[in-house]
Amino acid sequence: MRIIDSSILQKYVDNMKYCKKCDTKLPLENFNIRMCQGKYRPFSYCKDCERKKDRERYNHICSKCGLKYKSGKKNSSFCKKCYCETVGKMGKLHLKKLNRCGENNPMYGVQRFGKNNPNFKKHKTDEEREIGRLIEGYGIWRDSVYKRDNYICQCCGYDKGGTLVAHHLNGYSWCKEGRTDIENGITLCKTCHKQFHAIYTYFHNTKEQFEEFLNNKLIKSS
């Protein structure tokens, strides 16, 4: 953390300073601290004025409406209004495609799903694809399992948070009716969860497997 040098700090009465840009007297915490002549001192502009200056650093001409505008980006093609109209909800990816190939590309703007998508993984089975999908209510189920177990790993008692997993006793892949059943879930830390699946893999897991895993862990710890 940068701290203003004591010899510099004495110059400011009541820890106040004038901003040279907006000519306003403000507390020192409203100024960024910079190294100047070997000492840390507050910048001449307040933080708000400095941000505004950065946003208007470069001059551009909009390639759509032809008006002049300022931007914090060195490479910019559209003013704010034209950017929203041109890019819209499709975001920056749309803008890149527009600049690169535009409507001359026969595949431009065509949405491709499933097997027609170039990122389609042919080696995956339908079962593996289904396992990777989250179903409606999954987030509520997970939070309900955590809350019921008081956010504590039911294997080792870890309760620091941040590394918890809601584990399906009867596997998510085959027990479809138990995917959002709270009684089919249990709270584990990531370490215990990883240890369980290292032994029993990630497919066709059962409640009996977990009970066996838990008993073996209790025996080792006793």
C-alpha positions in Angstrom: 0.0 0.0 0.0 1.4 3.4 -1.0 1.6 6.0 1.8 2.2 9.7 1.3 5.6 10.7 2.7 5.4 12.5 6.0 7.3 15.6 4.7 4.7 15.9 1.8 1.7 15.2 4.1 2.5 18.3 6.2 1.7 20.6 3.3 -2.0 19.6 3.3 -4.2 21.2 6.0 -6.8 18.8 7.4 -5.7 16.2 4.8 -7.5 18.2 2.0 -6.2 19.0 -1.5 -7.5 20.9 -4.5 -8.0 19.0 -7.8 -6.4 21.0 -10.7 -9.0 19.7 -13.1 -12.3 20.3 -11.4 -10.9 22.9 -8.9 -12.6 21.3 -6.0 -11.2 20.8 -2.5 -11.4 17.1 -1.6 -10.0 14.7 1.1 -6.7 13.1 0.2 -8.3 9.6 -0.2 -9.9 10.9 -3.4 -6.5 11.1 -5.0 -4.3 8.3 -6.3 -0.8 8.2 -4.8 2.1 8.4 -7.2 5.9 8.4 -7.0 7.3 11.8 -8.0 10.9 13.0 -7.4 11.6 10.0 -5.2 8.6 10.6 -2.8 5.0 9.4 -2.8 2.6 12.2 -3.2 -1.1 12.7 -4.3 -1.7 13.1 -8.0 -2.8 16.6 -9.2 -6.1 15.3 -10.5 -8.7 13.6 -8.3 -9.7 10.0 -9.1 -12.9 10.9 -10.9 -11.2 13.4 -13.1 -8.3 11.0 -13.8 -10.8 8.3 -14.9 -12.6 10.8 -17.1 -9.3 11.8 -18.7 -8.4 8.2 -19.3 -11.8 7.6 -21.0 -11.2 10.5 -23.3 -7.5 9.8 -24.1 -7.8 9.1 -27.8 -9.6 10.9 -30.6 -11.5 8.8 -33.2 -14.0 9.1 -36.1 -16.9 6.7 -36.0 -16.8 4.4 -39.1 -20.6 4.3 -39.2 -21.9 7.8 -38.5 -18.7 9.7 -39.3 -18.8 11.8 -36.1 -15.8 12.5 -33.9 -15.6 11.0 -30.5 -13.2 10.2 -27.7 -12.4 6.9 -26.2 -10.0 5.3 -23.7 -9.2 2.6 -26.3 -6.4 3.2 -28.8 -8.2 1.1 -31.4 -11.9 1.8 -31.6 -14.3 1.8 -34.6 -17.6 3.0 -33.4 -18.9 5.7 -31.1 -21.0 4.5 -28.1 -24.3 4.8 -29.9 -23.3 3.1 -33.1 -21.5 0.4 -31.1 -24.7 -0.6 -29.4 -26.7 -0.5 -32.6 -24.1 -2.5 -34.6 -23.0 -5.0 -32.0 -26.2 -5.3 -30.0 -26.7 -8.4 -27.8 -24.3 -10.5 -29.8 -21.3 -8.8 -28.2 -17.7 -8.4 -29.3 -17.6 -11.7 -31.2 -20.2 -10.3 -33.6 -18.1 -7.2 -34.0 -14.9 -9.2 -34.8 -16.8 -11.3 -37.4 -18.2 -8.1 -38.9 -14.8 -6.5 -39.3 -13.2 -9.7 -40.6 -15.6 -11.1 -43.2 -19.0 -9.4 -42.9 -22.0 -10.6 -45.0 -19.7 -12.0 -47.7 -19.1 -15.1 -45.6 -22.0 -17.6 -46.3 -21.8 -18.9 -42.7 -21.9 -15.4 -41.2 -24.7 -15.1 -38.6 -25.7 -18.8 -39.0 -26.2 -20.5 -35.6 -25.0 -24.1 -35.5 -26.1 -26.5 -32.8 -25.3 -30.2 -32.0 -23.4 -32.1 -34.7 -23.4 -29.0 -36.9 -21.2 -27.1 -34.4 -17.5 -27.2 -35.2 -16.8 -27.7 -31.5 -18.9 -30.8 -31.3 -17.1 -33.7 -29.5 -17.7 -36.8 -31.6 -16.0 -39.1 -29.1 -18.6 -38.4 -26.3 -21.5 -40.8 -25.8 -25.1 -39.5 -25.3 -24.8 -40.6 -21.6 -21.7 -38.5 -21.1 -23.5 -35.5 -22.7 -26.4 -35.9 -20.4 -24.2 -36.1 -17.3 -22.6 -32.7 -18.3 -26.0 -30.9 -18.4 -27.4 -29.1 -15.4 -31.2 -29.5 -14.9 -33.7 -27.1 -13.5 -33.7 -26.9 -9.7 -30.1 -28.2 -9.4 -28.8 -25.1 -7.8 -31.7 -25.1 -5.2 -31.0 -28.8 -4.5 -27.3 -28.1 -3.9 -27.9 -25.2 -1.5 -30.6 -27.2 0.4 -28.1 -30.0 0.9 -25.5 -27.6 2.2 -28.0 -26.0 4.6 -29.3 -29.3 5.9 -25.7 -30.4 6.7 -24.8 -27.0 8.3 -22.1 -26.5 5.6 -19.9 -29.2 7.1 -18.3 -32.1 5.3 -20.0 -35.2 6.5 -16.8 -37.3 6.1 -14.1 -35.3 7.8 -16.0 -32.4 9.5 -14.3 -29.7 7.5 -16.3 -26.5 8.0 -14.2 -23.6 6.7 -16.4 -23.2 3.5 -15.3 -22.4 0.0 -14.4 -26.0 -0.9 -17.7 -27.8 -0.4 -19.4 -30.2 -2.9 -22.9 -31.6 -3.0 -22.4 -35.3 -3.7 -25.1 -37.6 -5.1 -25.3 -40.8 -3.1 -27.0 -42.6 -6.0 -25.2 -41.4 -9.1 -26.4 -38.4 -11.2 -25.9 -40.4 -14.4 -28.3 -43.3 -13.7 -30.6 -42.2 -10.8 -32.6 -39.5 -12.7 -35.4 -39.4 -10.1 -32.8 -38.6 -7.4 -31.0 -35.8 -9.2 -32.9 -33.1 -7.1 -33.9 -35.2 -4.2 -32.3 -33.8 -1.0 -32.2 -37.2 0.6 -30.0 -38.4 -2.2 -27.4 -35.7 -1.5 -24.6 -35.2 1.1 -22.1 -32.4 1.7 -18.4 -33.2 1.2 -15.3 -31.2 1.0 -13.4 -31.4 -2.3 -10.7 -33.6 -0.8 -13.1 -36.3 0.4 -15.1 -36.0 -2.8 -12.0 -36.6 -4.9 -10.9 -39.5 -2.7 -14.3 -41.2 -3.1 -14.3 -40.9 -6.9 -10.7 -42.0 -7.1 -11.8 -45.3 -5.6 -15.3 -45.8 -7.1 -14.8 -43.7 -10.4 -17.4 -41.2 -11.6 -20.0 -43.6 -13.0 -22.8 -45.7 -11.6 -22.1 -44.7 -8.0 -24.4 -45.9 -5.2 -25.3 -45.1 -1.7 -23.8 -48.4 -0.5 -20.5 -47.4 -2.0 -20.5 -44.2 0.0 -21.4 -46.0 3.2 -18.5 -48.3 2.6 -16.2 -45.4 1.9 -17.3 -43.6 5.1 -16.8 -46.7 7.3 -13.3 -47.3 5.9 -12.4 -43.7 6.6 -13.7 -43.9 10.1 -11.7 -47.0 10.8 -8.5 -45.4 9.5 -9.0 -42.3 11.7 -9.7 -44.3 14.9 
